[in-house]
Amino acid sequence: MTVVLPTIPVARPAPAARAPQSLRILYADDLRDLREVMRMALTREGHAIACVADGLLALELLTKDLNAFDLLITDHHMPGMDGLELVTRLRTLPFRGKIIVFSSELSASVNDAYRGLGVDLVLPKPIFPSVLRQKLAELFAPATALR
């Protein structure tokens, strides 16, 4: 006698969200260890990343070629030029990339200032790579066609 066992479907985890393409990212943060963690995490995801230590260096790179980066990720608190001044100056230029601000703490007025400058996302620090991966996937998701 042959016994036939019922087939039980195996639940598989959903694939991790990823940005739809390899992004060219500029990351500005004064903390070297955070720059290195971001470099490793984003490179592992297939993105090209350049890291700088402050807003002045970021603005210099962006000004040289406004099409060199798809995304600027900047810390808020940095010496020389903070994130808010960087974004304010960048908005006077025809930079067409997206902007994410990381900060461990922002006042409501500073958060409102970033929103007024059209920043795409303001995210709290520290951020888990999985959360950043999801946010990048959402931010760079292809537009769905209207039916």
N, C-alpha and C positions, 0 to 999 in steps of 0.2 A: 504494500500500500504506500502510495506516494503522498506525502503531506505537502501542501502548498501553503506557504506563509504569505500573509497579506503584505503588499508593498506599502511601506510607510514613506511618504515624501520626506526628504531631508531638507531642513531649513538651511539655506545658505545665507551668509551675511551679504548685505548689499555692497556692491563695490564702493570703495572710498571715492568721494567726490574729488575731481581734479579739474584744474583750469583746462580749458579745451585746447590750449596750445602752450608751447614753450614761451614764457614771458621774459622780457628784458627788464630787470628790476634794479632800481637804485635804492639802496638802503642807507639812511643817515642816522647814526646813533653814536654818541660819544663814548659808550662803553664797549671796549674791544671784545670782551667775552660774548656780549650779545650779538655783535656783528659777526663773530665767528660761528655762533650757533645758527644764526639766520642764513649765513652763507652755506653751511652744511645742509640745513634742512631744505632750503629752496633749490640748491644744486641737485640734491637727491631727487627732487620732484621734476627735474629736467629743465629748470629755469636758469637763465644766465643772470648772475647778480654781481653788481659792483657795490662795494661798501665804502662809505666815507665817514669821517669822525664828527662832522658838524654841518650846519646849514650852508655856511660859506662855500665849502668844498662841493656840496651838492649843487648849489646854484651855479657854480663855475662849470661843472660837468654838464648840467642841463643847458646852460647858455651856449656852450660850444656846439651842441647838436640837439635841438629840441625834439628830434624824432628818434634819438638814440635809445629811449626807454619807453616801455609801455606803462610802467608803474613806478611811482615814487612812494616809498614807505619811509616816513620820518618820525623820529622821536619828537616829543614836544620840548623837553628840557635839554638844551645843549648849550655849551659855551660858544661865544662868537656870534652865532645867529641861531635863534631857536626855531622850532618848527613853524610857529605862527608867522614869523617874519619871512621865513623861506617860502611858505605858501603864498603869503601876501605878494611878495616880489614875483613869484612864479606866475601868478595870475595876471601880471602886466605883460606877460609874454604869450605867444601862441602855442603853449605846451598843450598837447591834446591827450596826454596820458592820464591815467587815473591816479588818485592820491589817497593813501591811507595814512592816518596819524596813529601812532602808538603813544600811550602815556600811562603812567602809574597813577596819576591823579590830575584832573582838570577841573577848574571852577566852571560853573554854569556859564559865566560870561565868556570864558575862553572857548568852551565847547560851542557856544553860539557863534563866536567869531569864525571858527573853522567851518561851521555849517553855512554861514553867510558867504564864505569864500568858495563854496561848492565842493568841499572835500567829500570824497565818495564814502569813506568809512572812518570812524574814530573808534579804535579798539583799545581795551585795557591791557596793560602790561602787568604781569607776564602773560604771554599767550601760548597755548599749546600748538604744536605744529599741525595737529589734526583740525583744530579750529581755524587756523590760518588757511589751510588747504581748502576747507569748506567755504570760507569767505571769498577766496580767490576764484573758486569755481562759480560761485554765485555772481561775483562782480564781472567776470569775463564770460559768462554763459552767452551763447549765441542767442540773439533775439529770436523768439518764436514767431512764425508767420501768423498773421491774423487770418481767420477763415471767413 
